[in-house]
């Protein structure tokens, strides 16, 4: 390794440290690879770590036996590559902040004659688009409330008609379709709505008045809906007495780490008013690094699809790569972005507000530890506490309706928004598991790896997963769970056979009353339920399609031949006349394509 370090180029790039087993320990980026990597080491009397480095880095270097590097064209390219590799490969000594959300914005396209407010999570094409947000929560409640209070065009389809509809009759629309409102009058309503989005007390006061009106008319269900919207709108932002004389837009980021948990707080100020805020907890605080944390938090939040980015971003802590991140974001959005760490004045007070909220969130967090996950780490000799777990199972019936399912456990609860279904092409169960896991690995750049994978199956599936992860260079613990074999058969009947846990270190058999076994079984059973439900729904749909083909005079054997060749009914439907004819015959092709 010493010769590789001495021969490093002086260009920008990314370097990677590995241990003796080839496991990725750390990913870093550098303006000058030679200078950066050399700063980690002392060369006499033999190669050894620089004693002036932090305890975390010294521990990592003590395990390092090899190094690789990638040269790139610029420091900005190095920054992007570093962030991507950390997210995909989850190196042991890099912190990984999980926040794959894209926040919604309310927007309006004022090039339309009678414009409407809509919600988007991506950039909308148009010359006269205005964005309001982001709204991490409560965005829909805010939009619904706008249409509840202000007589705007309620639906996109309304303007297609030539006659006033029910919305006009119930006084929720002024019927521009019949010319009952002028363009100037309608535009004044738009301006009122814009003011209400920024000064939301205007909106909540109107909602409260309407809620009381509904309640007095004993329309309690409608009154309750308005009450819930009022609560959601009021919870959008952090209360503050900071008053900005200037009409400024700013985003404020504060990151704080404690022994067990860390938190990222984001505050969004528009036109001098705080309009919304959000926070995200993270683990892996034992490898916390402020520079890495701020880099990841900013690069993950400001993606190319982000509808609107302010020119000013305030951070609660200065960090080494601040200027480079600002330069990269400026290039990404083609406008000057400043990232500053204010030390005095009203901007510093905003940063203090973000830090104050971060401290409160960590102080009030009652789920600082999850004892069962700590116990699982110790039991299975895992690298990390499995706070986030992905469990996999596949389901089919004699090769029909072959599907897979992934369920996600996160911080003590099911994260159902992250569940994923897979339509699988492979014919045998081993190949199906390989297909499903490979597809998940290829998606790590978009959605980072968890702390642990749990597979339904035995040692073969465990070895398969470890091989695939090794091939792609991903650090991730894996276990499998399956029923023990009795007389060379697997008995799934309750009580007929014990569950065996397969780990890299061997197998484990725990008593049925063991809470740790029950926790692992719960993950496996949820994956099985999810996969089999998807299989049953797909099988029911396929049975209907087979029945329809049978009614057209196509026999079961021919249907089976078509499925085996094309893989699915959708692909049969999309196949050309000549393709179907080559697989079956002219008669079948005529039947299937007669309406094409």
C-alpha positions as CSV (number, residue, x, y, z in Angstrom):
1,X,0.0,0.0,0.0
2,X,2.9,2.4,0.7
3,X,4.0,2.4,-2.9
4,X,0.4,3.1,-4.1
5,X,0.2,6.1,-1.7
6,X,3.5,7.5,-3.0
7,X,2.4,7.2,-6.6
8,X,-0.9,8.9,-6.1
9,X,-1.7,11.7,-8.6
10,X,-2.2,15.3,-7.6
11,X,-5.7,15.4,-9.1
12,X,-9.2,15.5,-7.7
13,X,-10.7,12.2,-6.8
14,X,-12.2,9.7,-4.4
15,X,-10.2,7.3,-2.2
16,X,-11.4,4.1,-0.5
17,X,-9.9,2.2,2.4
18,X,-10.4,-1.6,2.8
19,X,-9.7,-4.1,5.5
20,X,-7.9,-7.5,5.1
21,X,-11.2,-9.2,4.0
22,X,-11.7,-6.6,1.3
23,X,-14.5,-4.9,3.2
24,X,-15.0,-1.2,2.5
25,X,-14.1,0.8,5.6
26,X,-14.2,4.4,4.4
27,X,-14.9,6.6,1.3
28,X,-13.4,10.1,1.1
29,X,-12.9,12.8,-1.5
30,X,-10.0,15.1,-2.2
31,X,-9.0,18.1,-4.3
32,X,-5.6,16.6,-4.4
33,X,-5.5,12.9,-3.8
34,X,-1.7,12.7,-3.1
35,X,-1.8,15.4,-0.4
36,X,-5.0,14.2,1.2
37,X,-4.2,10.5,1.5
38,X,-0.6,11.3,2.6
39,X,-2.0,13.4,5.5
40,X,-3.4,10.2,7.1
41,X,0.0,8.5,7.4
42,X,3.5,8.7,8.6
43,X,6.1,6.9,6.5
44,X,9.0,6.4,9.0
45,X,10.3,4.1,10.3
46,X,7.4,2.2,8.6
47,X,3.9,3.1,7.4
48,X,1.7,4.0,10.4
49,X,-1.3,6.3,11.0
50,X,-0.8,10.0,11.8
51,X,-1.2,10.2,15.6
52,X,-2.8,13.7,15.3
53,X,-6.0,12.3,13.8
54,X,-9.3,11.7,15.6
55,X,-9.9,8.4,17.5
56,X,-12.5,7.3,15.0
57,X,-10.1,7.8,12.0
58,X,-7.2,6.1,13.9
59,X,-9.4,3.1,14.6
60,X,-10.3,2.9,10.9
61,X,-6.7,3.2,9.8
62,X,-5.6,0.5,12.2
63,X,-7.9,-1.9,10.2
64,X,-6.9,-0.6,6.8
65,X,-4.8,-3.0,4.6
66,X,-5.4,-1.7,1.1
67,X,-6.6,1.4,-0.7
68,X,-8.1,2.2,-4.1
69,X,-8.8,5.5,-5.8
70,X,-10.8,7.0,-8.6
71,X,-9.6,10.1,-10.5
72,X,-12.3,12.6,-11.6
73,X,-12.3,15.9,-13.6
74,X,-13.1,18.3,-10.8
75,X,-13.6,18.7,-7.0
76,X,-17.4,19.0,-7.6
77,X,-17.4,15.6,-9.4
78,X,-15.5,14.1,-6.5
79,X,-18.1,15.5,-4.1
80,X,-20.9,13.9,-6.1
81,X,-19.1,10.6,-6.4
82,X,-18.2,10.4,-2.7
83,X,-21.9,11.1,-1.7
84,X,-23.1,8.4,-4.2
85,X,-20.7,5.8,-3.0
86,X,-21.5,6.4,0.7
87,X,-25.2,6.1,0.0
88,X,-24.8,2.9,-2.1
89,X,-22.1,1.0,-0.3
90,X,-22.5,2.1,3.3
91,X,-18.9,2.1,4.4
92,X,-18.3,1.2,8.0
93,X,-16.7,4.5,9.1
94,X,-18.9,6.9,7.1
95,X,-22.0,8.2,8.6
96,X,-25.2,7.5,6.5
97,X,-28.1,9.9,6.9
98,X,-31.3,8.3,5.7
99,X,-33.8,10.8,4.2
100,X,-35.1,9.7,0.8
101,X,-38.1,11.9,1.0
102,X,-38.9,14.6,-1.6
103,X,-41.0,17.4,0.0
104,X,-44.1,18.7,-1.8
105,X,-44.4,22.3,-2.9
106,X,-47.6,24.3,-3.8
107,X,-47.2,25.9,-7.2
108,X,-49.2,28.0,-9.6
109,X,-48.8,28.6,-13.4
110,X,-49.9,32.1,-14.0
111,X,-49.6,31.8,-17.7
112,X,-53.0,30.1,-17.5
113,X,-56.0,32.5,-17.9
114,X,-57.7,31.2,-14.7
115,X,-54.8,29.6,-12.8
116,X,-55.1,27.0,-10.1
117,X,-52.8,26.1,-7.2
118,X,-51.4,22.5,-7.4
119,X,-49.0,20.3,-5.4
120,X,-45.7,19.0,-7.0
121,X,-42.6,17.2,-5.8
122,X,-40.7,18.0,-9.1
123,X,-39.8,21.0,-11.3
124,X,-42.9,22.0,-13.4
125,X,-42.2,23.2,-16.9
126,X,-43.5,26.7,-17.6
127,X,-42.4,30.4,-18.0
128,X,-44.5,31.8,-15.2
129,X,-44.4,29.3,-12.4
130,X,-44.4,30.4,-8.7
131,X,-43.5,27.9,-5.9
132,X,-44.5,28.0,-2.3
133,X,-42.9,25.6,0.2
134,X,-41.5,23.1,0.8
135,X,-44.2,21.6,3.1
136,X,-42.8,18.5,4.8
137,X,-46.2,17.9,6.3
138,X,-49.6,19.7,6.0
139,X,-49.1,20.7,2.4
140,X,-52.3,18.9,1.3
141,X,-54.3,20.3,4.3
142,X,-53.1,23.8,3.2
143,X,-54.1,23.3,-0.4
144,X,-57.5,21.8,0.5
145,X,-58.1,24.8,2.8
146,X,-57.3,27.2,0.0
147,X,-60.1,25.7,-2.1
148,X,-62.4,25.6,0.9
149,X,-62.1,29.3,1.5
150,X,-61.4,30.9,-1.9
151,X,-63.7,30.6,-4.9
152,X,-61.0,29.4,-7.4
153,X,-61.5,27.0,-10.3
154,X,-61.9,23.9,-8.2
155,X,-61.0,21.2,-10.8
156,X,-58.8,21.1,-13.9
157,X,-61.8,19.7,-15.9
158,X,-64.0,22.7,-14.9
159,X,-62.7,25.0,-17.6
160,X,-63.4,22.5,-20.3
161,X,-67.1,22.8,-19.8
162,X,-69.1,25.8,-21.1
163,X,-71.7,25.8,-18.3
164,X,-71.5,26.5,-14.6
165,X,-71.5,23.4,-12.4
166,X,-72.3,22.4,-8.8
167,X,-69.2,24.3,-7.5
168,X,-70.8,27.6,-8.7
169,X,-74.1,26.7,-7.0
170,X,-72.5,26.0,-3.6
171,X,-70.4,29.2,-4.0
172,X,-67.0,27.6,-4.3
173,X,-66.4,28.8,-7.8
174,X,-67.2,32.1,-9.7
175,X,-67.9,30.3,-13.0
176,X,-65.2,31.8,-15.3
177,X,-66.5,29.1,-17.8
178,X,-69.6,31.3,-18.3
179,X,-67.7,34.6,-18.0
180,X,-69.2,35.4,-14.6
181,X,-65.9,36.7,-13.3
182,X,-63.4,38.9,-15.1
183,X,-59.7,38.1,-15.4
184,X,-58.8,41.0,-13.1
185,X,-61.2,40.0,-10.4
186,X,-59.9,36.4,-10.5
187,X,-56.3,37.6,-10.4
188,X,-57.1,39.6,-7.2
189,X,-58.3,36.3,-5.6
190,X,-55.0,34.7,-6.6
191,X,-53.1,37.5,-4.9
192,X,-55.2,37.1,-1.7
193,X,-54.4,33.3,-1.7
194,X,-50.6,34.0,-2.1
195,X,-50.8,36.3,0.9
196,X,-52.7,33.7,2.9
197,X,-50.0,31.0,2.1
198,X,-47.3,33.2,3.6
199,X,-49.4,34.7,6.4
200,X,-51.4,31.7,7.4
201,X,-53.2,33.2,10.3
202,X,-55.4,34.8,7.6
203,X,-56.3,31.4,6.4
204,X,-56.7,29.7,9.8
205,X,-59.0,32.6,11.1
206,X,-61.3,32.0,8.1
207,X,-61.2,28.3,8.6
208,X,-62.1,28.7,12.3
209,X,-65.0,30.9,11.4
210,X,-66.3,28.4,8.9
211,X,-65.8,25.5,11.3
212,X,-68.0,27.3,13.9
213,X,-70.6,27.9,11.2
214,X,-70.6,24.2,10.3
215,X,-70.9,23.2,14.0
216,X,-73.8,25.6,14.6
217,X,-75.6,23.9,11.7
218,X,-74.8,20.5,13.3
219,X,-72.6,19.6,10.3
220,X,-70.1,18.0,12.8
221,X,-68.2,15.8,10.3
222,X,-67.4,18.8,8.1
223,X,-66.5,20.9,11.1
224,X,-64.1,18.1,12.3
225,X,-62.3,18.0,8.9
226,X,-61.7,21.8,9.2
227,X,-60.5,21.4,12.8
228,X,-57.9,18.8,11.6
229,X,-56.8,21.0,8.8
230,X,-56.3,24.0,11.1
231,X,-54.1,21.8,13.4
232,X,-52.0,20.5,10.4
233,X,-51.5,24.1,9.1
234,X,-50.5,25.4,12.6
235,X,-48.0,22.6,13.0
236,X,-46.3,23.4,9.7
237,X,-43.7,25.7,11.2
238,X,-41.7,26.5,14.3
239,X,-43.0,29.5,16.2
240,X,-40.6,32.4,16.4
241,X,-40.5,36.0,17.4
242,X,-37.6,36.7,15.0
243,X,-38.8,39.5,12.7
244,X,-37.1,40.1,9.4
245,X,-37.4,43.5,7.9
246,X,-36.2,42.2,4.6
247,X,-38.3,40.2,2.3
248,X,-35.8,37.3,2.2
249,X,-35.9,33.6,1.4
250,X,-33.6,31.3,3.4
251,X,-33.2,27.6,4.4
252,X,-31.6,26.9,7.8
253,X,-30.0,23.6,8.6
254,X,-28.9,22.4,12.1
255,X,-27.4,19.0,12.8
256,X,-26.8,17.8,16.4
257,X,-25.5,14.4,17.5
258,X,-25.9,12.7,21.0
259,X,-24.6,9.4,22.2
260,X,-27.4,7.3,20.7
261,X,-29.2,9.5,18.2
262,X,-28.7,12.5,16.0
263,X,-31.2,14.9,14.5
264,X,-31.3,17.2,11.4
265,X,-33.5,20.2,11.7
266,X,-34.5,22.2,8.6
267,X,-36.4,25.6,8.8
268,X,-37.7,27.2,5.6
269,X,-38.1,31.0,5.5
270,X,-39.9,32.7,2.6
271,X,-40.5,36.4,2.1
272,X,-39.1,37.0,5.7
273,X,-41.6,34.5,7.3
274,X,-40.9,31.0,8.6
275,X,-43.4,28.9,6.5
276,X,-42.4,25.3,7.5
277,X,-39.9,23.1,9.2
278,X,-38.9,19.4,9.4
279,X,-36.6,17.1,11.3
280,X,-35.1,13.7,10.7
281,X,-33.4,11.4,13.3
282,X,-30.3,9.3,12.4
283,X,-28.2,6.6,14.1
284,X,-24.6,5.6,13.6
285,X,-23.6,8.5,15.9
286,X,-20.4,6.6,16.9
287,X,-19.0,7.5,13.5
288,X,-20.5,11.0,13.4
289,X,-18.5,13.6,11.5
290,X,-19.9,17.1,11.2
291,X,-18.4,17.8,7.7
292,X,-19.8,14.5,6.3
293,X,-23.2,15.1,7.9
294,X,-23.7,18.6,6.5
295,X,-22.5,17.5,3.1
296,X,-24.9,14.6,2.9
297,X,-27.8,16.6,4.4
298,X,-27.5,19.3,1.8
299,X,-26.7,17.2,-1.2
300,X,-29.5,14.8,-0.5
301,X,-32.1,17.6,0.1
302,X,-31.2,19.7,-2.9
303,X,-31.6,17.2,-5.8
304,X,-31.9,18.1,-9.4
305,X,-35.7,17.6,-9.1
306,X,-36.1,20.0,-6.2
307,X,-38.7,22.6,-7.5
308,X,-37.2,25.6,-5.8
309,X,-34.0,26.4,-3.9
310,X,-33.2,29.6,-2.1
311,X,-30.0,31.6,-2.8
312,X,-29.2,31.6,0.9
313,X,-28.6,28.5,3.0
314,X,-27.6,29.0,6.7
315,X,-25.9,26.2,8.6
316,X,-25.5,26.0,12.4
317,X,-21.9,24.7,12.2
318,X,-19.2,25.6,9.8
319,X,-17.8,22.6,7.9
320,X,-14.7,22.0,5.8
321,X,-16.4,21.4,2.4
322,X,-18.9,24.3,2.7
323,X,-17.6,26.3,-0.2
324,X,-17.4,23.2,-2.5
325,X,-21.0,22.2,-1.7
326,X,-22.1,25.8,-2.4
327,X,-20.2,25.7,-5.7
328,X,-21.7,22.4,-6.7
329,X,-25.2,23.5,-5.9
330,X,-24.6,26.7,-7.9
331,X,-23.7,24.7,-10.9
332,X,-26.6,22.3,-10.4
333,X,-29.2,25.1,-10.3
334,X,-27.3,27.6,-12.6
335,X,-27.5,30.4,-10.0
336,X,-25.3,31.6,-7.2
337,X,-26.0,29.7,-4.0
338,X,-24.4,30.9,-0.7
339,X,-24.0,28.6,2.3
340,X,-23.1,30.7,5.3
341,X,-22.5,30.2,9.0
342,X,-23.7,33.5,10.6
343,X,-22.2,34.5,13.9
344,X,-24.3,37.6,14.7
345,X,-27.5,39.4,13.9
346,X,-30.9,38.0,13.0
347,X,-29.5,35.2,10.8
348,X,-27.5,33.9,13.7
349,X,-30.7,34.0,15.8
350,X,-32.3,31.8,13.1
351,X,-29.5,29.3,13.4
352,X,-29.8,29.4,17.2
353,X,-33.5,28.7,16.8
354,X,-32.8,25.6,14.7
355,X,-30.2,24.4,17.3
356,X,-32.6,25.0,20.1
357,X,-35.2,22.8,18.4
358,X,-32.6,20.1,17.7
359,X,-31.7,20.0,21.4
360,X,-35.3,19.7,22.4
361,X,-36.0,16.9,19.9
362,X,-33.1,14.9,21.3
363,X,-34.1,15.6,24.8
364,X,-37.7,14.7,24.3
365,X,-37.0,11.6,22.2
366,X,-38.3,8.7,24.3
367,X,-37.0,6.0,21.8
368,X,-33.3,6.7,22.4
369,X,-32.7,2.9,22.7
370,X,-34.5,-0.1,21.4
371,X,-33.3,-2.9,23.7
372,X,-34.5,-5.8,21.4
373,X,-32.4,-4.4,18.5
374,X,-29.4,-4.1,20.8
375,X,-30.0,-7.7,21.9
376,X,-30.3,-8.9,18.2
377,X,-26.9,-7.2,17.4
378,X,-25.2,-9.0,20.3
379,X,-26.9,-12.4,19.5
380,X,-26.0,-12.4,15.8
381,X,-22.6,-10.6,16.1
382,X,-23.7,-7.9,13.7
383,X,-21.7,-4.8,12.7
384,X,-24.5,-2.5,13.5
385,X,-27.7,-2.4,15.6
386,X,-30.5,-3.4,13.2
387,X,-32.7,-0.3,13.6
388,X,-33.7,-0.6,9.9
389,X,-34.3,-4.0,8.5
390,X,-35.4,-5.3,5.1
391,X,-37.0,-8.8,4.9
392,X,-37.5,-10.8,1.7
393,X,-39.8,-13.6,0.6
394,X,-41.0,-14.9,-2.8
395,X,-44.2,-16.7,-3.6
396,X,-45.5,-18.8,-6.6
397,X,-47.6,-21.8,-7.4
398,X,-45.9,-24.2,-9.8
399,X,-44.2,-21.3,-11.5
400,X,-47.4,-19.3,-11.9
401,X,-47.7,-15.7,-10.7
402,X,-44.1,-15.6,-9.5
403,X,-43.6,-12.6,-7.2
404,X,-41.4,-11.3,-4.4
405,X,-42.0,-9.0,-1.5
406,X,-39.7,-6.8,0.7
407,X,-41.0,-5.4,4.0
408,X,-39.2,-2.7,6.1
409,X,-38.9,-2.4,9.8
410,X,-37.6,1.0,10.9
411,X,-37.1,2.3,14.5
412,X,-39.6,-0.1,16.1
413,X,-42.4,0.0,13.5
414,X,-43.3,-1.1,10.0
415,X,-42.4,1.5,7.3
416,X,-45.1,0.5,4.9
417,X,-44.3,3.3,2.5
418,X,-41.0,1.5,1.8
419,X,-42.5,-1.9,1.1
420,X,-41.8,-3.2,-2.4
421,X,-43.3,-5.8,-4.7
422,X,-41.3,-7.6,-7.4
423,X,-42.6,-9.4,-10.5
424,X,-40.1,-12.1,-11.0
425,X,-39.1,-13.8,-14.3
426,X,-36.9,-16.6,-12.8
427,X,-38.3,-20.1,-12.6
428,X,-36.7,-21.7,-9.5
429,X,-36.7,-20.3,-6.0
430,X,-33.0,-19.7,-5.8
431,X,-32.9,-17.8,-9.0
432,X,-36.0,-15.8,-7.9
433,X,-34.2,-14.7,-4.7
434,X,-31.2,-13.8,-6.7
435,X,-33.3,-11.7,-9.1
436,X,-35.1,-9.9,-6.3
437,X,-31.9,-9.1,-4.2
438,X,-30.0,-8.0,-7.3
439,X,-32.8,-5.5,-8.2
440,X,-32.7,-4.2,-4.6
441,X,-28.9,-3.7,-4.7
442,X,-29.2,-1.8,-8.0
443,X,-31.6,0.5,-6.3
444,X,-29.3,1.4,-3.4
445,X,-28.3,4.7,-5.0
446,X,-31.9,5.8,-4.8
447,X,-32.8,4.2,-1.5
448,X,-29.8,3.4,0.8
449,X,-29.1,0.0,2.3
450,X,-30.6,-0.9,5.7
451,X,-28.7,-2.2,8.7
452,X,-29.8,-5.8,8.2
453,X,-31.3,-8.1,5.6
454,X,-33.5,-11.1,6.7
455,X,-34.2,-13.7,4.1
456,X,-36.7,-16.5,4.1
457,X,-34.6,-19.6,3.5
458,X,-31.5,-21.4,4.6
459,X,-27.8,-21.3,4.1
460,X,-28.0,-21.3,0.2
461,X,-29.9,-18.0,0.3
462,X,-27.6,-16.5,2.9
463,X,-24.5,-17.4,0.8
464,X,-26.2,-16.0,-2.3
465,X,-26.9,-12.7,-0.6
466,X,-23.4,-12.4,0.8
467,X,-21.9,-13.1,-2.6
468,X,-24.1,-10.5,-4.4
469,X,-23.3,-7.8,-1.8
470,X,-19.6,-8.6,-2.1
471,X,-19.8,-8.4,-5.9
472,X,-21.2,-4.9,-5.6
473,X,-19.0,-3.9,-2.6
474,X,-21.8,-3.2,-0.2
475,X,-21.4,-3.5,3.6
476,X,-24.6,-5.1,4.9
477,X,-25.3,-7.8,7.5
478,X,-27.5,-10.7,6.4
479,X,-29.2,-13.6,8.1
480,X,-31.7,-16.2,6.9
481,X,-34.4,-18.1,8.8
482,X,-36.0,-21.4,7.8
483,X,-37.7,-24.5,9.3
484,X,-35.4,-27.3,10.3
485,X,-35.5,-30.4,8.1
486,X,-37.2,-33.5,9.5
487,X,-36.8,-36.7,7.5
488,X,-35.3,-34.6,4.7
489,X,-38.5,-32.5,4.5
490,X,-39.4,-29.1,5.8
491,X,-42.5,-29.1,8.0
492,X,-44.2,-25.8,8.2
493,X,-47.1,-26.9,10.4
494,X,-47.1,-25.1,13.7
495,X,-44.9,-26.9,16.3
496,X,-43.8,-29.6,13.8
497,X,-40.3,-28.1,13.4
498,X,-38.2,-25.4,14.9
499,X,-37.0,-22.3,13.2
500,X,-33.3,-22.3,12.5
501,X,-31.4,-19.0,12.1
502,X,-28.5,-19.0,9.6
503,X,-25.7,-16.5,10.1
504,X,-22.2,-16.0,8.7
505,X,-20.8,-17.7,11.9
506,X,-23.1,-20.7,11.6
507,X,-26.6,-21.7,12.7
508,X,-28.6,-20.8,15.9
509,X,-31.6,-22.5,17.5
510,X,-33.4,-20.6,20.1
511,X,-36.3,-21.6,22.4
512,X,-39.8,-20.7,21.0
513,X,-40.2,-18.3,24.0
514,X,-37.1,-16.3,23.2
515,X,-38.0,-12.7,22.4
516,X,-35.1,-12.4,20.0
517,X,-36.4,-15.4,17.9
518,X,-39.9,-14.0,18.0
519,X,-38.6,-10.6,16.7
520,X,-36.9,-12.3,13.8
521,X,-39.9,-14.5,13.1
522,X,-42.1,-11.4,13.1
523,X,-40.0,-9.9,10.3
524,X,-40.1,-13.2,8.3
525,X,-43.8,-13.6,8.8
526,X,-44.6,-10.1,7.6
527,X,-42.5,-10.6,4.4
528,X,-44.3,-13.9,3.8
529,X,-47.7,-12.3,4.3
530,X,-46.9,-9.5,2.0
531,X,-45.5,-11.7,-0.7
532,X,-48.3,-14.3,-0.6
533,X,-51.0,-11.5,-0.7
534,X,-49.4,-10.1,-3.8
535,X,-49.1,-13.6,-5.3
536,X,-52.8,-14.3,-4.6
537,X,-53.9,-11.0,-6.2
538,X,-51.7,-11.6,-9.3
539,X,-52.9,-15.3,-9.5
540,X,-56.6,-14.1,-9.4
541,X,-55.9,-11.6,-12.2
542,X,-54.1,-14.2,-14.3
543,X,-56.9,-16.8,-13.7
544,X,-59.4,-14.2,-15.1
545,X,-57.1,-13.6,-18.1
546,X,-56.8,-17.3,-18.7
547,X,-60.5,-17.7,-18.5
548,X,-61.0,-14.9,-21.1
549,X,-58.5,-16.6,-23.4
550,X,-60.2,-19.9,-23.0
551,X,-63.6,-18.3,-24.0
552,X,-61.9,-17.1,-27.2
553,X,-61.0,-20.7,-28.0
554,X,-57.4,-20.8,-26.8
555,X,-56.7,-23.9,-24.7
556,X,-54.8,-24.2,-21.4
557,X,-51.7,-25.8,-23.1
558,X,-51.4,-22.9,-25.6
559,X,-51.8,-20.3,-22.8
560,X,-49.1,-22.1,-20.9
561,X,-46.8,-22.0,-23.9
562,X,-47.4,-18.3,-24.4
563,X,-46.7,-17.5,-20.7
564,X,-43.5,-19.6,-20.8
565,X,-42.3,-17.7,-23.8
566,X,-43.3,-14.2,-23.1
567,X,-43.3,-14.3,-19.3
568,X,-46.5,-12.3,-18.6
569,X,-49.9,-11.5,-20.0
570,X,-48.9,-7.9,-20.4
571,X,-46.0,-9.0,-22.7
572,X,-48.4,-11.3,-24.7
573,X,-50.7,-8.3,-25.2
574,X,-47.8,-6.1,-26.4
575,X,-46.3,-8.9,-28.7
576,X,-46.6,-8.5,-32.4
577,X,-48.7,-10.7,-34.7
578,X,-45.6,-12.3,-36.2
579,X,-44.1,-13.1,-32.7
580,X,-47.3,-14.8,-31.5
581,X,-47.6,-16.7,-34.8
582,X,-44.0,-18.0,-34.5
583,X,-44.6,-19.2,-31.0
584,X,-48.1,-20.8,-31.7
585,X,-49.7,-20.6,-35.1
586,X,-51.7,-18.3,-37.5
587,X,-55.1,-19.2,-35.9
588,X,-53.9,-18.1,-32.4
589,X,-52.3,-15.0,-33.7
590,X,-55.5,-14.1,-35.5
591,X,-57.6,-14.6,-32.3
592,X,-55.2,-12.5,-30.2
593,X,-54.6,-9.7,-32.6
594,X,-58.1,-9.5,-34.3
595,X,-58.9,-6.3,-32.5
596,X,-55.4,-4.8,-32.9
